[in-house]
Amino acid sequence: MALLADDQVTNAVVALALGSGLAVLLLLPVAWVQYRRLGRLGPVDLGVLLAAAVYGLALWTYTLLPTPVDDYACLGARLDPRVALDRATAGTGEGGLSLLTQPGFLQVALNVALFVPLGFFVRRVLRRGVLVAAVLGLATSLAIETTQLTGVWGLFPCAYRLFDTADLVVNTAGAVVGSLASVLVLGRRPDPGPDRLPRRVTLGRRLMGMACDLLFLVLASSAVGLLWRAWELWLTGTPERFVDEETQARLQWIGPLAIEVLWVLIAGRTVGEHVVAVRAVPRRRRLAPLSRLVKLATGVGGLFGLLLVREWWGFLALATYALLTLLVAWRSTGHRGLSHVLAGMDLVPDDAGAPTDGPLLEPTVVEVVP
C-alpha cells in the first residue's frame, strides 16, 4: 500500500512538472488562437491552459507509469466489459455505502472520474458538446488501452497492464458526464462576433505580447542550439568534447534575432505582437521605413544588444531598459510602449479599421458648418 501511494505521488509530481512545461510550450499557439477568437487571454484562460496540460500528462502517468524495471508477469486482454462491471456492482445488496469499500466499484468510479475533465475541456476549449466529448473520450481511451496492450508499442516484450474493454465504456461515460456537468458551470457562451472584439489594445494584451516575444526568443534559441548539437554529434560524428560551442552560441543569438529583424522590417511588428494580433501603425505613413528601424533599434534589437554586453554596467542598463519599457507600456496612450513612442507608431488590434495619417488614438474633431 505504501509503495502504491509512493507511485501515485510520483505520478502527480511528474504530471505537474511536465504539464507545466507543456503549458509554456503551448502558450504561443494558444495565445494566437484566443486573441483572434475572443480578443483576450485572461487569468482564467491561462489557468485552463495549465490545467489541461497537467491533465493530459496525468492521463499518461496514471495509465502507463510506473514502467516495469525487472521481471514482470505478462497480462492479456479482457474483452468482455461485463466482468468488470459485474464486480463493480457485486456489493449492491449490502447497501449503498458498502460500495465505497468495494475495490471493483472504486476502480470503475475512478475510471469515470479520470475522464470527467476531458469532457469539461472539450466544451471549454474546443466549444463542442456531448457527441464530440464521447468520441474523443472513446478515442483517447482506446489509444491508452492499445498502448498498454502492445507493451507501449513494442518497447516491452509484452503488456504489463491489462487491456480491459470495460475501461473503454466507463472512460467514455466519464467524458460524457464531464461535458454535461460543464453546462452547469459554463453555460452556453457563443464566441463574440467581429464587431464585439476589443478595438483598443489593453495593458494585459501588450504585456502578453512582450512575454510571447521573450518566450519565442528562448524557445527559438534552444531549438537552434539543439539542432546544432544534433548536427555535430550525429551527422558529422564530432565527439562531444570537440563540439564548437562558440559557433553554437553565435547561432543561438543570430537565428532568433534574424527572425525578429525580418518580422519588424517586413511586417512592422514583432513575433509576439503577431501572436496577440496587434499591429504597429506609423503616425506618418510616409515615414514607415524609418519608424520600423527606430522600433527595431529601441525594441527587440536594443534588448539583444544589451544582452550581449558582458560588463557590469550591462546588467544595470538591461534592468533599467526593462523597467522603463514596462513603465512606458503602462502609462503611454494605448499602451504603445517605449519603442512605439520613440518610433511614432500606434498599436491597434488586427481587426481595427485601416488608419490614416495622424495620431490614431487621439480624438478627431469634426467641424459642422451650418
Secondary structure, 3 states (H helix, E strand, C coil): CHHHHHHHHHHHHHHHHHHHHHHHHHHHHHHHHHHHHCCCCCHHHHHHHHHHHHHHHHHHHHHHCCCCCCCCCCCCEECCHHHHHHHHCCCHHHCHHHHHHCHHHHHHHHHHHHHHHHHHHHHHCCCCCHHHHHHHHHHHHHHHHHHHHCHHHHCCCCCCCCEEHHHHHHHHHHHHHHHHHHHHHHCCCCCCCHHHCCCCCCHHHHHHHHHHHHHHHHHHHHHHHHHHHHHHHHHCCCCHHHCCHHHHHHHHHHHHHHHHHHHHHHHCCCHHHHHCCEEEEECCHHHHHHHHHHHHHHCHHHHHHHHCCCCHHHHHHHHHHHHHHHHHHHHCHHHCCHHHHHHCEEEEECCCCCCCCCCCCCCCCCCCCC
